[in-house]
Every structure is written in C-alpha cells, then in structure tokens.
C-alpha cells in the first residue's frame, strides 16, 4: 500500500496548488513531501509538476498520472468494501451528482431507506448539470449521476431510466385547480414562475410555446427549485415540474395537474455510471435500490389520478 500514500500526497498537492500548503494538511514537512514527489518522478521518468506564480500545477504527464491514481484508488475502495462485505460489514461513502428536482423528495427518501438497512454507509450529494456530472464521473469524484440528459454511451452506462410527464403546479386555492388537465394557453393567463431555460423542462416549454405561438413571460425565472415552489405556493403563479420532483402527499399545499402538450413529450430521468467502472458494494447496492424505485414509480404512474 506504499503507492497509495504517494498517490494521496500528490493529490493533496494538486488540491492545494502548493507543496507547502499540502505538507501542512498532511502534517509532514515540505522537504519530506518534496522528496516523496521527486522519488516518484524518478520512477516515472520525468517531472509531473510545473511551477507557476501561485505554486505548482500538473503538467501533461502529471494529468495522466493523476487520472490513473484516481482510478486505482477507486478500485482499492471497491476491494476494501468487498472484503468488509464478506465479513458482514457495509461501510463507505456513496457519492452522487444529481439535478435539483431529485433533492426535496425522491433522493432523501432513497438515502434514508438505504441507511436504515446499512447505517454504516454515508452519502455525498451535489447538484450538477449534465456537463458537471460527466466530469465528476470521469474523474472518479462521483459513483453515480442522476440526470435528465443522456451522457455519451461510449463512456457511460445508463443503469436505469424513468420516463416522466410534465405537470402544472399551483396553490390549492388557484382557479385552475377546477380543471383535471391543463394546456399551456390556460396557464399563460396567469403569472408564471419558470425554470431557467437551460433546464430540460424550460427547453420543452419554450418549444411548446413556439409551436402554439404563445409568449412565455415569467414573473419569476430561477434555477432554484425551492424558490420557485415557495413563490408559487404564496401567489397565483403557475409553475411546471415533473412528478419525481413533487411530494406524494402535497404537504405544502401545492396542487399538480397534467400538462397537455401538442406533441406528447416526456422527460427521461437517468441513473448513470462510468462504463467499465466497478462500483463499491455500497454504491452498487444503492444503484439497485434506485433502479427498483424507478420501476415502481413507472408502474404507479400508469394508475396516476390527476391532482392526487
């Protein structure tokens, strides 16, 4: 395991951007850390860092080396988890990137359900767009990504997929709650609180508005899921969301109605991992749980009653 020590030392230098700062974090002297790096560079046949005005940064060889480190460290974590699993122990961290609508309801439920069975496993969750999720998976910074956009199939594997319809959401006292289904022309008669158009829902609505020759002029536009829902709850505004982003019990008073689109459009929620990567036991089991939840939600949506 001696190689793992130098891997982690070099990765700390990369994070810190300075040998001195990295040495402080590692609780060793800068000269000792320098010697370790120089020894590694001799084995590699050349330097992996170059100096700049702030400290040091990786050169091209260093970028290749660090990518290999991360892959090797991820494989070691999988091995350690498998050994612990043989002993009846499940520990570790499951690292996930996801889109905002998964945060309020779906993902907390899944994590709590998992941790009731395996309390030794903790989770790291970060909000990310598809490009950020792609980078996190490639750099071994995330085990799994849950996104609304597919990633290139040559590098990534879709573990599970769930198709979702778009709903209009409003307060419980909104005039449009009397309708079981809504079209966009009804919604634009009221103030709109919309996702930023960079979100998949925003793109679909923009396309629908163009087809219907409607103008989408929001009173509020945001990339914050929580802000939009609270604004809608306390006003006569209309917003739009997919079912997975809404609470089953509507405890906050939001009402949902299916949105009728000229060309039926569904959004695909996808659970994705890096192709060829062996996940830790904890991450693999969590992926299985999420895939089962996707299958269950897909079955439930067949029997969905509008507004319930």
C-alpha positions in Angstrom: 0.0 0.0 0.0 3.0 2.3 -0.1 2.0 3.6 -3.6 -1.4 4.7 -2.1 0.5 7.0 0.3 2.3 8.8 -2.5 -0.9 8.9 -4.6 -2.7 10.7 -1.8 0.2 13.0 -1.2 0.3 14.1 -4.9 -3.5 14.5 -5.0 -3.2 16.8 -1.9 -0.6 18.9 -3.7 -2.9 19.2 -6.7 -5.8 20.3 -4.5 -3.7 22.8 -2.5 -1.7 24.1 -5.6 1.3 24.3 -3.3 3.8 21.8 -1.8 4.0 23.9 1.4 0.2 24.0 1.9 -0.2 20.3 1.1 2.5 19.5 3.6 0.7 21.4 6.3 -2.5 19.5 5.6 -0.6 16.2 5.6 1.2 17.1 8.8 4.7 16.5 7.3 7.5 18.8 6.4 7.7 20.3 2.9 11.1 18.8 2.4 9.8 15.3 3.2 6.9 15.8 0.7 9.3 17.1 -1.9 11.5 14.0 -1.5 8.5 11.7 -2.0 7.4 13.5 -5.1 11.0 13.5 -6.6 11.3 9.8 -5.9 8.0 9.2 -7.7 9.1 11.4 -10.6 12.4 9.4 -10.9 10.4 6.1 -11.1 8.1 7.7 -13.7 11.0 9.0 -15.8 10.2 12.7 -15.6 8.5 15.6 -13.7 4.7 15.7 -13.2 4.5 19.3 -11.8 5.5 22.7 -13.2 5.9 25.8 -11.2 3.7 28.9 -11.6 3.4 32.2 -9.7 1.0 30.7 -7.1 2.8 27.4 -6.5 2.7 24.3 -8.7 0.3 22.7 -11.2 0.3 19.4 -13.1 2.0 19.2 -16.5 0.6 16.9 -19.2 2.4 13.8 -17.7 1.0 14.7 -14.3 -2.6 14.9 -15.7 -2.2 11.3 -17.0 -0.7 10.1 -13.7 -3.4 11.7 -11.6 -6.2 10.2 -13.7 -4.5 6.8 -13.2 -4.3 7.5 -9.4 -7.9 8.2 -9.1 -8.9 5.1 -11.0 -6.5 3.0 -8.8 -7.8 4.5 -5.6 -11.4 3.9 -6.7 -10.6 0.2 -7.4 -8.9 -0.1 -4.0 -12.0 1.3 -2.3 -14.1 -1.3 -4.1 -11.8 -4.0 -2.9 -11.9 -2.8 0.7 -15.6 -2.7 0.6 -15.9 -6.2 -0.9 -13.6 -7.5 1.9 -15.7 -5.8 4.6 -18.9 -7.1 2.9 -17.5 -10.7 3.2 -17.3 -10.0 7.0 -20.9 -8.8 7.1 -19.9 -5.2 7.3 -21.1 -2.5 5.0 -19.4 0.9 5.2 -18.2 3.6 2.9 -19.4 6.6 1.1 -21.7 6.7 -1.9 -21.0 9.8 -4.0 -23.8 11.2 -6.2 -24.4 14.1 -8.5 -28.0 14.9 -9.4 -30.4 17.5 -10.8 -32.3 19.7 -8.4 -35.8 18.1 -8.7 -34.4 15.0 -7.1 -33.4 16.8 -3.9 -36.6 17.7 -2.0 -38.3 14.3 -2.0 -37.0 11.4 -4.1 -33.3 11.3 -3.1 -33.8 11.9 0.7 -36.4 9.0 0.8 -34.0 6.7 -1.0 -31.0 7.6 1.2 -33.0 7.2 4.4 -34.4 3.8 3.3 -30.9 2.6 2.5 -29.3 3.8 5.7 -32.0 2.1 7.8 -30.6 -1.2 6.4 -26.9 -0.1 6.3 -26.3 2.6 8.9 -22.5 2.5 8.3 -22.8 4.0 4.8 -22.8 7.7 4.4 -23.6 9.8 1.3 -22.1 12.8 -0.6 -24.7 14.5 -2.8 -24.0 17.5 -5.0 -26.2 19.4 -7.5 -24.8 19.3 -11.0 -25.8 19.9 -14.6 -25.0 17.2 -17.2 -21.6 18.6 -18.0 -20.6 18.7 -14.4 -21.9 15.2 -13.8 -19.9 13.9 -16.8 -16.7 15.4 -15.4 -17.4 14.1 -11.9 -17.9 10.5 -13.2 -14.8 10.7 -15.5 -12.6 11.9 -12.6 -13.9 9.3 -10.1 -15.3 12.1 -8.0 -18.8 10.6 -8.2 -20.0 7.0 -8.2 -23.4 7.7 -9.8 -25.2 10.6 -11.5 -28.9 11.1 -11.8 -29.7 13.5 -14.7 -32.3 14.4 -17.2 -29.9 14.3 -20.1 -28.2 11.2 -21.6 -24.4 11.1 -21.5 -22.2 9.7 -24.3 -22.7 6.0 -24.5 -19.1 5.2 -25.3 -18.0 6.4 -21.8 -21.2 6.0 -19.7 -23.7 3.3 -18.9 -27.4 4.0 -18.1 -28.2 1.8 -15.2 -31.9 2.7 -15.0 -34.3 5.1 -16.7 -37.7 6.6 -15.7 -40.0 8.4 -18.1 -41.8 11.4 -16.5 -44.6 13.7 -17.7 -44.8 17.4 -17.1 -47.3 18.8 -14.6 -48.5 22.4 -14.0 -48.2 23.2 -10.3 -50.2 25.8 -8.3 -51.5 26.7 -4.9 -54.5 24.8 -3.6 -56.8 27.9 -4.0 -55.8 28.6 -7.6 -58.7 29.0 -10.1 -57.2 26.4 -12.4 -57.4 23.6 -9.8 -61.0 23.1 -11.0 -59.6 21.5 -14.2 -58.3 17.9 -14.3 -55.9 18.7 -17.2 -54.4 21.9 -18.4 -52.9 23.2 -21.7 -50.3 25.9 -21.9 -52.7 28.5 -23.2 -54.7 28.3 -20.0 -51.5 28.6 -17.9 -50.1 31.8 -19.6 -53.2 33.7 -18.5 -51.7 33.7 -15.0 -48.2 34.9 -13.7 -45.6 32.3 -14.5 -42.7 31.0 -12.3 -40.4 29.1 -14.6 -37.2 27.1 -14.5 -34.3 28.6 -16.3 -34.4 27.7 -20.0 -31.2 25.7 -19.6 -33.2 23.1 -17.6 -34.8 20.4 -19.7 -38.3 21.4 -18.6 -37.6 25.0 -19.7 -36.5 23.8 -23.1 -39.6 21.7 -23.6 -41.9 24.6 -22.6 -40.1 27.0 -24.9 -40.5 24.6 -27.8 -44.2 24.1 -26.9 -44.8 27.9 -26.7 -43.3 28.4 -30.1 -45.5 25.7 -31.7 -48.6 27.2 -30.1 -47.5 30.8 -30.8 -47.6 31.7 -27.1 -45.4 34.1 -25.2 -43.8 32.8 -22.0 -43.1 35.9 -20.0 -42.3 34.7 -16.5 -42.8 37.0 -13.4 -40.0 34.9 -11.9 -37.3 32.7 -13.5 -34.8 30.8 -11.5 -32.6 27.8 -11.3 -33.7 27.3 -7.7 -36.4 24.6 -7.3 -37.2 25.6 -3.7 -37.6 29.3 -4.6 -40.0 28.6 -7.4 -42.2 26.2 -5.3 -42.4 28.7 -2.4 -43.2 31.6 -4.8 -46.0 29.5 -6.4 -47.4 28.5 -3.0 -47.8 32.1 -1.9 -49.2 33.6 -5.1 -51.5 32.9 -8.1 -48.5 32.0 -10.2 -48.3 28.8 -12.2 -45.1 26.6 -12.5 -44.2 23.4 -14.0 -42.5 20.3 -12.7 -42.1 16.5 -13.3 -43.7 14.1 -10.9 -40.5 12.9 -9.3 -39.9 16.5 -8.1 -43.2 16.7 -6.3 -44.2 15.3 -2.9 -46.7 12.4 -2.9 -48.7 14.0 -0.1 -48.5 17.7 -1.1 -47.9 18.7 2.5 -47.2 22.3 1.4 -50.5 22.8 -0.4 -49.2 22.6 -4.0 -51.6 21.0 -6.4 -50.5 19.4 -9.7 -52.3 19.0 -12.9 -51.1 17.1 -16.1 -50.0 19.4 -18.8 -51.3 18.7 -22.3 -48.7 19.2 -25.0 -49.2 19.4 -28.7 -46.5 16.8 -29.3 -46.5 14.5 -26.2 -43.2 14.9 -24.5 -41.8 13.1 -21.6 -38.6 13.7 -19.7 -36.2 10.8 -19.0 -34.6 10.6 -15.6 -31.5 8.5 -15.9 -29.2 6.8 -13.4 -25.8 6.7 -14.9 -22.3 5.3 -14.1 -18.9 5.4 -15.8 -18.8 2.5 -18.3 -16.5 -0.3 -17.1 -16.1 1.0 -13.6 -16.6 -1.5 -10.8 -18.7 0.3 -8.1 -18.2 -0.3 -4.4 -20.6 -2.7 -2.9 -22.4 0.2 -1.2 -22.8 2.2 -4.4 -23.8 -0.9 -6.4 -26.5 -1.8 -3.9 -27.8 1.8 -3.8 -27.9 1.8 -7.6 -30.0 -1.4 -7.4 -32.4 0.3 -5.0 -32.8 3.4 -7.1 -33.4 1.2 -10.2 -36.2 -0.7 -8.3 -37.7 2.6 -7.2 -37.7 3.8 -10.9 -39.5 0.6 -11.9 -42.1 1.0 -9.0 -42.7 4.7 -9.9 -43.2 3.8 -13.6 -45.9 1.3 -12.5 -47.6 3.8 -10.2 -47.7 6.4 -12.9 -49.9 4.2 -15.1 -52.6 4.4 -12.4 -52.0 8.1 -11.6 -55.1 10.1 -10.9 -54.8 13.8 -11.9 -54.3 16.0 -8.9 -54.0 13.2 -6.4 
